[in-house]
Amino acid sequence: MKYQVIYDGKCNLCSTFTELLQQYDRGQLFDYIPMQDESALAKFGIVPTDCEAGMILIDGNQPAKRWQGSEAAEEITRLLPLGELFIAAYRAIPGMKWLGDRSYEQIRDHRYEWFGERKN
């Protein structure tokens, strides 16, 4: 079963990232749910406010296994070809994980201001 990527469908950056991932993945690993789709979220016991800490990745084989925020971004990357090597190198650099987490938080908190908001 596939992983579920729950993302902010109103965020330009989030939606663009998701579109790029869809083109690259071609439906092999991931399905995508905008956090605005409350009925789809409810199937996983998630409400939109649960998404405030960032995107959520759900393991389709073990729906209780979830990642959120920068951890979700890292796990998505790890699942892609050569991703495990990239994540290992990223985590091996002192301070890089901390910097990545703080960067994710800043982008998450300012995404509409910096990248715009979709109206649809």
C-alpha positions as CSV (number, residue, x, y, z in Angstrom):
1,M,0.0,0.0,0.0
2,K,1.1,3.6,-0.7
3,Y,2.1,6.3,1.7
4,Q,-0.3,9.2,2.1
5,V,1.1,12.7,1.9
6,I,-1.1,15.3,3.6
7,Y,-0.1,18.8,2.5
8,D,-1.5,22.3,2.5
9,G,-3.4,22.6,-0.8
10,K,-3.7,26.4,-0.4
11,C,0.1,26.9,-0.1
12,N,1.9,27.6,-3.5
13,L,5.1,26.1,-2.3
14,C,3.4,23.0,-0.8
15,S,1.3,22.4,-3.9
16,T,4.2,22.9,-6.3
17,F,6.3,20.5,-4.2
18,T,3.5,17.9,-4.4
19,E,3.1,18.4,-8.2
20,L,6.8,17.8,-8.7
21,L,6.7,14.7,-6.4
22,Q,3.7,13.4,-8.4
23,Q,5.6,13.8,-11.7
24,Y,8.7,12.1,-10.3
25,D,6.9,9.3,-8.4
26,R,4.2,8.6,-11.1
27,G,1.9,7.0,-8.5
28,Q,4.3,4.4,-7.3
29,L,4.8,5.3,-3.7
30,F,2.6,8.2,-2.7
31,D,-1.0,9.4,-2.8
32,Y,-1.8,13.0,-1.9
33,I,-4.4,14.6,0.3
34,P,-4.7,18.3,0.7
35,M,-5.3,19.2,4.4
36,Q,-8.4,21.1,3.3
37,D,-10.1,17.7,2.3
38,E,-11.7,17.1,5.7
39,S,-13.5,13.9,4.7
40,A,-10.3,12.3,3.4
41,L,-8.4,13.4,6.6
42,A,-11.2,11.9,8.8
43,K,-10.4,8.4,7.3
44,F,-7.1,8.7,9.2
45,G,-8.5,10.3,12.3
46,I,-6.9,13.7,11.4
47,V,-8.5,17.1,11.6
48,P,-7.1,20.2,9.8
49,T,-5.7,21.6,13.0
50,D,-3.5,18.5,13.3
51,C,-1.8,19.7,10.2
52,E,-0.6,23.0,11.8
53,A,2.8,21.5,12.6
54,G,3.4,20.7,8.9
55,M,2.8,18.1,6.3
56,I,2.0,14.6,7.4
57,L,3.2,11.3,5.9
58,I,1.3,8.2,6.7
59,D,2.5,4.6,6.1
60,G,-0.2,2.9,4.2
61,N,0.7,-0.5,5.6
62,Q,0.8,0.8,9.2
63,P,-1.5,3.8,9.4
64,A,-0.5,4.5,13.0
65,K,3.1,5.1,11.7
66,R,3.3,8.8,10.9
67,W,5.9,11.5,10.3
68,Q,5.2,15.2,10.5
69,G,6.9,18.4,9.5
70,S,10.6,18.1,8.7
71,E,10.5,14.4,9.7
72,A,7.9,13.8,6.9
73,A,10.1,15.7,4.4
74,E,13.1,13.6,5.3
75,E,11.1,10.3,5.2
76,I,9.7,11.2,1.7
77,T,13.2,11.9,0.5
78,R,14.5,8.7,2.1
79,L,11.9,6.6,0.2
80,L,13.0,8.0,-3.2
81,P,15.8,6.5,-5.2
82,L,19.2,7.5,-3.7
83,G,17.2,9.2,-1.0
84,E,18.6,7.1,1.8
85,L,22.1,8.0,0.8
86,F,21.2,11.7,0.7
87,I,19.5,11.6,4.1
88,A,22.5,9.8,5.7
89,A,24.9,12.4,4.4
90,Y,22.6,15.2,5.5
91,R,22.3,13.8,9.0
92,A,26.1,13.2,9.2
93,I,26.9,16.9,8.8
94,P,27.1,18.4,12.3
95,G,24.2,20.8,12.9
96,M,22.5,20.2,9.6
97,K,19.5,18.3,11.0
98,W,18.9,21.2,13.5
99,L,19.3,23.8,10.7
100,G,16.9,21.8,8.5
101,D,14.3,21.5,11.3
102,R,14.5,25.3,12.0
103,S,14.3,26.1,8.3
104,Y,11.2,23.9,7.9
105,E,9.5,25.7,10.8
106,Q,10.2,29.1,9.4
107,I,9.0,28.2,5.9
108,R,5.9,26.5,7.4
109,D,5.1,29.5,9.6
110,H,5.6,32.0,6.7
111,R,4.5,30.0,3.7
112,Y,1.6,32.2,2.6
113,E,3.6,35.4,3.1
114,W,6.7,34.2,1.3
115,F,5.2,32.0,-1.5
116,G,1.6,33.0,-1.8
117,E,-1.8,31.3,-1.3
118,R,-3.8,29.5,-3.9
119,K,-7.4,30.6,-4.1
120,N,-9.0,27.4,-5.4
